Amino acid sequence: MPSKTVVVGSSVGLHARPAQLIAQAAEELDSEVLIGVPGGDPVDASSSLMIMTLGAGPGDQVEVSSDDQLALDTIAALVEKDLDAS
């Protein structure tokens, strides 16, 4: 499965609001997207609860994986953004 390593852009990391926005976007895609921290088991990107269990903080690297390049790029771009900004 193709993957891309990106840096968490949200100032609170992949916590409540950013995780919910990422999960919502992943759910709308017609492809499986996984997200994980290096050395850990990847989780389903369409589950905000599972994303929060990763414990990824601001500036941490995470790996986004999907067989669908558009889905991969979409979720990777969201992870890199500061989704907690007003």
N, C-alpha and C positions, 0 to 999 in steps of 0.2 A: 504494500500500500504506500503510495507516494506521501511524503511528509515534508514539513517546513518548520524550522525552528525560528521562533519569534520571541521578542521581549515583551513582557506585560507592560502596557502603557498606562493603565489606570493607577491613580495615586493610592488607591486602597487595595490594589491587587485584584485577583479574581474573586472578589467577595460579592455580596448580595446584588447590588444593581448591575455591575458589569457582568456577573455570571448570568443573571436573568436575561439581559439583552443578547448575550452570546447564545444562550440556550434557545431563545425565541427565534433568532435568525437561523440557527441550525435546524430547528424543528420545521421551518418553512421550506428548507431545501429537500430535494427528493433523494438525497444521498446520505449514507452514514458518514459522520465526521467524528473523529476521536481526538481528544486532547489529553496531554499528559506532561508530567515533569520528567526530566532526564533521570533514568534509573527506576522510575515508578511504572505502575500499570496505567495505561491510558483509560479514560472514561468517556462515556457517551456525551458529546458536546451539546446534545439537546436536553440535558438534565442540569438545571442550575444547581441543584443540590450536589450532584456528583462533581461538577466543576469546583464548587466551594471546598469539597473534601481534598482537593489537590494541595491547598494551602499555598498557592502561588502568590507571592507578593509583588509589589511594584519593582520593576527591573529584573525580575526572575525570568529565566528562559523556560519556555514550554514548547512542546512539539505538537503540531496540528497535523492530522493524517486523514486522508480521504482518497478514494479511487476517482472521485470527481474533481477535476482541477479547479473548476469554478467554485465549488463548495469549499475546497481547501483554501483558495485565495480569499474568499469572502470571510471565513471565520478567522483566518490568520490576520487579516486586516483589522477586524474588530478587536482581537486580543491586543494588537499594537496601539490602539487608540485609547485615550483617556476617557473611558465611558462614564466616569463619575463626575466629569466636569459639568458645571451648570450651564 
